[in-house]
Amino acid sequence: PIAAAEFDDALPAEKPSASAQPEAARAADETRAETKQVFIYHSHNRESWLPELTGKGKRKPADAFDEEINVTLLGARLADKLEEAGVGALHSEKDYPTAVKNFNYNYSYSYSKTTVKEVLALHDGLAFLLDIHRDSARREKTTLEFGGKHYAKLYFIIGQGHPNWKENAALAERIHEELERSIPGLSRGILTKGSKHGHGEYNQSLSAGSLLIEIGGVDNTLEESRRTIDVLASVIARLSQETSVPQPV
């Protein structure tokens, strides 16, 4: 649902051996893996989690940032899981505070927009541009217990500051619905923001496949967040095979 601004450990089924797969199917899988379909990046790359930073004396939500233990770990895992599923993925771990001279946090999306444009110029097969964040909300809002395990809830942010924002919202809705089928309640839904309530477009004007996704909040753990990333990866992998998802830009 769109809101206005305001497993178990069972072994996976064994995959058929390469020799048992039809030649055409193997060729299609290889082509998908070689063609990069997903680009993962982080406008706020140092967003972290308080439980992971206790040894560094960080206990307040405003302190949940770190140059090493941060959301880039989630982006790397998402890229790895997609590649394992045969979906070509790229991941940027760019640390903007050190990479940008006179860094200003308020310009984070301008910095990351430059990164996205550079990658788009090199890879014309990209259909998904995923900006992975960590929300500032507290644990009671960002955590789900399912199957005896805790997951960091996921939240989509859509900027209405460009004319084609409904295309981005439609993709977020598709992913939300698939997540609901996998683990009901894992997705918190979709929050739309106009320029008066946020950045405005969050780099989503670059592609209908551009999304900002919040994984968990300041009180979640890296393990809980990784569980959610694994589910998200499986959904993205399924959608990447459908013709109804955004076409490469």
C-alpha positions in Angstrom: 0.0 0.0 0.0 1.1 3.5 -0.7 1.1 6.0 2.2 1.0 9.7 1.7 3.9 11.6 3.3 3.6 12.1 6.7 12.4 -19.8 7.1 13.3 -21.8 8.1 16.7 -23.4 7.4 15.5 -26.2 5.1 18.0 -27.0 2.3 17.0 -25.6 -1.1 15.9 -28.0 -3.8 18.8 -29.4 -5.7 19.3 -27.6 -9.0 19.6 -29.7 -12.1 23.2 -30.3 -13.2 24.5 -28.2 -16.1 24.4 -31.2 -18.4 20.7 -31.7 -17.6 19.7 -28.2 -18.6 18.7 -27.5 -22.2 21.5 -25.7 -24.1 19.2 -22.7 -24.8 18.3 -22.3 -21.1 22.0 -22.4 -20.1 22.9 -19.8 -22.7 20.1 -17.5 -21.4 21.3 -17.8 -17.9 24.8 -17.0 -18.9 23.7 -13.9 -20.8 21.7 -12.6 -17.9 24.6 -13.0 -15.5 27.0 -11.2 -17.9 24.6 -8.4 -18.6 24.4 -6.2 -15.5 20.8 -5.7 -14.7 21.0 -4.3 -11.2 23.1 -1.4 -9.8 23.2 -1.1 -6.0 24.5 2.0 -4.3 24.2 4.1 -1.1 23.5 7.8 -0.9 24.0 7.6 2.8 26.7 5.0 2.8 27.7 5.2 6.5 24.3 4.5 7.9 24.7 1.7 10.6 23.0 0.0 13.5 23.4 0.7 17.2 23.7 -3.0 18.3 26.7 -3.3 16.0 28.4 -0.2 17.4 28.2 -0.8 21.1 31.9 -1.5 21.3 32.5 2.0 19.9 30.4 3.7 22.5 27.7 4.7 20.1 24.3 4.5 21.9 22.1 7.3 20.4 20.2 7.1 17.1 22.1 10.1 15.9 25.3 8.1 16.4 24.3 5.2 14.2 26.9 5.9 11.5 30.2 4.2 10.9 32.9 4.2 8.2 33.2 0.4 8.2 30.1 -1.3 9.7 27.3 0.2 7.5 24.8 -0.4 4.8 27.4 -1.1 2.2 27.6 -4.6 3.8 24.0 -5.1 2.8 24.6 -3.8 -0.7 27.4 -6.2 -1.2 25.3 -9.1 0.1 22.4 -8.2 -2.2 24.8 -8.1 -5.2 26.3 -11.5 -4.3 22.9 -13.1 -3.9 21.7 -11.7 -7.2 24.8 -13.0 -9.0 24.3 -16.4 -7.4 20.8 -16.4 -8.9 22.2 -15.6 -12.3 21.3 -11.9 -12.3 24.1 -9.5 -13.2 24.7 -7.0 -10.4 27.0 -4.1 -9.7 27.6 -2.5 -6.3 29.2 0.8 -5.3 30.8 1.0 -1.9 31.8 4.7 -2.5 32.4 6.5 0.8 31.3 10.0 -0.1 32.6 11.7 3.1 36.1 10.9 2.0 35.6 10.8 -1.8 34.1 14.3 -2.1 36.1 17.4 -1.4 34.3 19.7 1.1 31.6 17.0 1.6 28.2 18.3 2.7 25.7 15.7 3.9 22.8 17.8 2.5 24.1 17.2 -1.0 24.3 13.4 -0.6 21.8 12.7 -3.5 23.7 15.0 -5.8 26.9 13.0 -5.2 25.2 9.7 -5.7 23.4 10.9 -8.8 26.8 11.5 -10.4 27.8 7.9 -9.5 24.6 6.5 -11.0 25.0 8.5 -14.2 28.6 7.3 -14.6 27.5 3.7 -14.2 24.6 4.1 -16.6 27.0 5.4 -19.2 29.0 2.2 -19.0 26.2 -0.3 -18.7 23.2 0.0 -21.0 21.5 -3.1 -19.6 20.6 -1.8 -16.2 16.9 -2.1 -15.3 17.1 -1.7 -11.5 18.9 1.1 -9.7 18.6 0.4 -5.9 19.7 3.0 -3.3 19.9 0.9 -0.1 19.5 2.8 3.3 18.8 2.2 6.9 15.7 4.0 8.4 15.9 6.2 11.5 12.8 4.6 13.1 13.1 2.5 16.3 12.9 -1.3 16.7 9.1 -1.6 17.3 8.4 -0.2 13.9 11.2 -1.9 12.0 11.3 -5.5 13.2 9.2 -8.5 12.2 9.3 -12.0 13.9 8.6 -14.7 11.4 9.2 -18.4 11.7 11.1 -17.9 15.0 13.5 -15.4 13.5 13.7 -11.6 13.5 13.8 -9.7 10.2 14.5 -6.0 9.6 11.4 -4.6 7.9 11.7 -3.0 4.5 10.3 0.4 3.4 10.1 2.0 0.0 10.5 5.8 -0.4 9.2 7.4 -3.6 9.9 11.0 -4.5 7.2 12.9 -6.3 9.5 15.6 -7.5 9.6 14.5 -11.1 6.8 13.8 -13.7 7.2 10.0 -14.0 7.2 9.1 -10.3 4.2 6.9 -10.6 6.3 4.5 -12.7 8.7 4.1 -9.8 5.8 3.7 -7.4 4.4 0.9 -9.6 7.6 -1.0 -9.4 7.8 -0.5 -5.6 4.2 -1.9 -5.4 5.2 -4.9 -7.4 8.1 -5.7 -5.1 6.0 -5.0 -2.1 3.3 -7.5 -3.3 5.9 -10.2 -3.9 7.4 -9.7 -0.5 4.0 -10.0 1.1 3.7 -13.4 -0.6 7.0 -14.5 0.7 6.8 -13.1 4.3 3.7 -11.1 5.2 4.5 -8.0 7.0 8.1 -7.8 6.0 7.4 -4.7 3.9 6.1 -1.6 5.6 4.8 -0.4 2.3 5.5 2.7 0.3 6.0 6.3 1.5 5.6 9.0 -1.2 7.3 12.4 -0.6 7.0 15.7 -2.4 9.8 18.3 -2.4 8.2 19.9 0.6 8.6 16.7 2.7 11.9 15.3 1.5 14.6 15.5 -1.2 12.0 15.5 -4.0 13.1 12.8 -6.5 15.9 10.7 -4.8 17.5 10.1 -8.2 14.3 8.4 -9.4 14.0 10.6 -12.4 16.9 8.7 -14.0 14.9 5.5 -14.5 11.5 3.9 -13.8 13.6 1.2 -12.1 15.1 3.5 -9.6 14.1 2.9 -6.0 15.1 4.0 -2.5 14.8 1.1 -0.1 15.1 1.4 3.7 16.3 -1.8 5.4 15.4 -1.9 9.1 16.2 0.9 11.5 18.8 2.0 14.0 18.0 -0.8 16.5 18.1 -3.7 14.1 21.2 -6.0 13.8 23.2 -6.8 10.7 22.0 -10.4 10.9 18.3 -9.3 10.9 19.0 -7.0 8.0 20.8 -9.6 6.0 17.9 -12.0 6.3 15.7 -9.3 4.7 18.3 -8.7 2.0 18.2 -12.4 1.1 14.4 -12.3 0.7 14.6 -9.1 -1.4 17.3 -10.7 -3.6 15.0 -13.6 -4.4 12.2 -11.2 -5.3 14.4 -9.1 -7.6 15.7 -12.2 -9.2 12.2 -13.4 -10.1 11.1 -10.0 -11.4 14.2 -9.6 -13.5 13.0 -12.4 -15.7 9.7 -10.7 -16.4 9.0 -8.5 -19.4 6.7 -6.2 -17.3 9.6 -4.8 -15.2 11.3 -1.6 -16.2 13.3 -2.0 -19.4 17.0 -1.1 -19.4 17.7 2.7 -19.6 
